[in-house]
C-alpha cells in the first residue's frame, strides 16, 4: 500500500510571520495558524477550543508569506508533516 502524507489547515494567523535566513542563505518564514472548534458539551453547554498549528515556509514562498500575511488574516495552508 502507498503512503499518504498531506495536511490542510484553514484558520487565522495568531502572530505576524517571522522571516529569517539559514546558513546557505535560503529564506525561512515561520508563523502560527489558529483554528477554532465549536461544540456542545454533554451537559448542553456551548464550548470552544482553539488549536495552534506552527507552519514553516521555505525559499520564495517564505518571502511571499512574509510580504502578504499579517496577524489576524485568514489563511489556507496545504503541505506535509
Backbone torsions as a table, in degrees:
resi	resn	phi	psi	omega
1	UNK	NA	139.9	179.7
2	UNK	-76.4	152.3	176.3
3	UNK	-87.4	155.3	179.0
4	UNK	-140.3	125.7	-177.8
5	UNK	-136.4	99.5	-178.0
6	UNK	-146.0	142.6	-179.4
7	UNK	-134.6	137.4	173.2
8	UNK	-129.8	125.6	-179.4
9	UNK	-130.2	128.9	175.1
10	UNK	-119.9	123.2	-179.2
11	UNK	-171.0	-163.2	180.0
12	UNK	-116.8	147.3	-179.9
13	UNK	-67.5	128.4	-179.0
14	UNK	-82.7	-21.0	178.5
15	UNK	-156.6	163.9	178.0
16	UNK	-64.5	146.6	177.9
17	UNK	-64.2	150.7	177.4
18	UNK	-117.2	119.7	179.9
19	UNK	-101.5	133.3	175.5
20	UNK	-142.9	171.6	-179.4
21	UNK	-124.4	133.3	178.5
22	UNK	-82.9	175.0	-176.3
23	UNK	-54.7	-33.5	-179.6
24	UNK	-79.2	-5.3	-179.7
25	UNK	94.6	-1.7	-179.4
26	UNK	-74.0	132.9	177.3
27	UNK	-75.4	144.2	178.2
28	UNK	-134.2	129.6	179.6
29	UNK	-117.7	129.6	178.5
30	UNK	-117.9	138.4	175.2
31	UNK	-155.3	168.0	-176.8
32	UNK	-122.2	134.0	179.8
33	UNK	-109.6	129.3	178.5
34	UNK	-101.1	130.5	175.7
35	UNK	-120.6	138.9	-179.1
36	UNK	-102.5	147.2	175.7
37	UNK	-132.6	113.4	177.5
38	UNK	-97.9	136.4	-178.8
39	UNK	-154.0	169.7	177.9
40	UNK	-112.0	127.7	179.0
41	UNK	-71.2	167.5	-178.3
42	UNK	-63.3	-23.8	178.7
43	UNK	-88.6	5.0	176.2
44	UNK	94.5	-7.1	-179.8
45	UNK	-77.3	141.9	175.0
46	UNK	-76.6	143.7	179.7
47	UNK	-143.3	160.9	180.0
48	UNK	-138.3	138.1	173.3
49	UNK	-127.2	150.4	-179.2
50	UNK	-119.8	134.3	175.7
51	UNK	-116.4	132.1	178.0
52	UNK	-105.4	128.7	-179.7
53	UNK	-116.7	121.4	177.6
54	UNK	-82.5	132.9	-176.6
55	UNK	-123.8	140.6	175.6
56	UNK	-126.8	124.5	177.5
57	UNK	-114.0	146.0	-175.7
58	UNK	-118.8	157.0	172.5
59	UNK	56.2	-132.2	-174.5
60	UNK	-62.7	-37.1	178.2
61	UNK	-61.8	-35.3	177.3
62	UNK	-62.0	-43.5	179.6
63	UNK	-65.8	-39.6	179.1
64	UNK	-66.0	-43.8	178.3
65	UNK	-59.5	-45.0	-179.2
66	UNK	-64.1	-34.3	-177.4
67	UNK	-73.9	-41.1	-170.1
68	UNK	-105.6	-23.1	-175.7
69	UNK	-90.9	137.8	177.3
70	UNK	-139.1	157.9	-179.9
71	UNK	-52.1	133.0	178.0
72	UNK	92.2	-16.6	-179.0
73	UNK	-75.0	140.2	178.6
74	UNK	-77.4	141.1	-177.3
75	UNK	-143.5	144.6	173.7
76	UNK	-112.7	121.6	-176.8
77	UNK	-116.5	130.6	171.7
78	UNK	-121.6	144.2	-179.3
79	UNK	179.5	-158.7	-179.2
80	UNK	-126.9	157.1	175.3
81	UNK	-80.3	NA	NA
